[in-house]
Amino acid sequence: MITAEISAVKGFDRHIKDVDSYNKVASAIMKNSGIIIDDLYSVIMNDKIENCLMNDGVHINEHGNELLSKTISDCILKELGIA
């Protein structure tokens, strides 16, 4: 099973803190269970969140979708031993 962490939300500081807390707990559970993590949250945050989200600050734009789809396909191919 491959799972993604919760995605980013621009402009909601309280929610960013919540997302960080949720991701920390989820990561620990998944690691302890041997579940592969594809950290899409960090991909968005490391690229610059403003470049990845639509003006509403919630939905992923074309750039963000391209970035995430490449990250997801790379993870799947790696786990299948193809990449």
Residue pairs with C-beta under 8 A, 6 or more apart in sequence:
1 35
1 36
2 35
2 36
2 37
2 38
2 75
2 76
2 79
3 26
3 30
3 35
3 36
3 37
3 38
4 37
4 38
4 39
4 40
4 41
4 72
5 22
5 23
5 26
5 27
5 37
5 39
5 40
5 41
5 42
6 19
6 22
6 23
6 26
6 41
7 19
7 40
7 41
7 44
7 60
8 16
8 19
8 41
8 44
8 45
8 49
8 52
8 53
9 15
9 16
9 19
9 57
9 58
10 49
10 50
10 53
10 57
10 58
11 57
12 57
19 41
23 39
23 41
27 37
27 39
29 35
30 36
30 37
31 37
36 75
36 79
38 71
38 72
38 75
40 68
40 71
40 72
43 67
43 68
43 71
44 52
44 53
44 60
44 64
44 67
44 68
47 64
47 67
51 63
51 64
52 60
52 61
52 63
52 64
52 67
53 59
53 60
53 61
53 64
54 60
54 61
60 68
74 83
77 83
